[in-house]
Amino acid sequence: MSPSSRETILEVLSSVAHIENALADAITVQTRILSKGNFKAEQLETFTDNLIKLVALSIRKELAIDIILQDIIQAAELANNPQPK
């Protein structure tokens, strides 16, 4: 694997880690707000809806990351084992 391929893979993995951390932080904040607050029904519904949206976003993100990681693995395999023309 060439140094540029390795760097690209590491950059993608770093980006994935940042996305993971950002969503985890957002879910944690929403959960803390819900657990500490004394909210009216409307406010509670809004916070709950936000949390549901964050969890749904997290699931979609996992699917996208799976595709990206599969592509990275395939690219790395091709870089290590180029096919003759």
Residue, then its C-alpha position, 0 to 999 in steps of 0.5 A: m500500500s502506498p503512503s498516499s493510500r495509507e494517509t487517505i485511509l487514515e483520514v477517512l477513519s479519522s473523519v468517521a471517528h469524529i462523526e461517531n464522537a459528535l453524535a455520541d456527544a449530542i445524544t449524551v447531551q439530550t439524555r442529560i437534559l431529559s433526565k435533569g429537567n422538569f419540563k412541560a409536556e410540549q418541551l418534553e415532547t420536543f426533547t424526546d423527538n430530538l433524541i429520536k431523530l439523533v438515534a435515527l441519524s446514528i443508525r443511518k450513519e452506521l449504514a453509510i460508514d459500513i459502505i465507506l469502510q467496505d470501499i476502503i477495504q476493497a481499495a486497499e486490497l486492490a492497491n496491495n494486489p493490482q490486477p494485471k492488464 
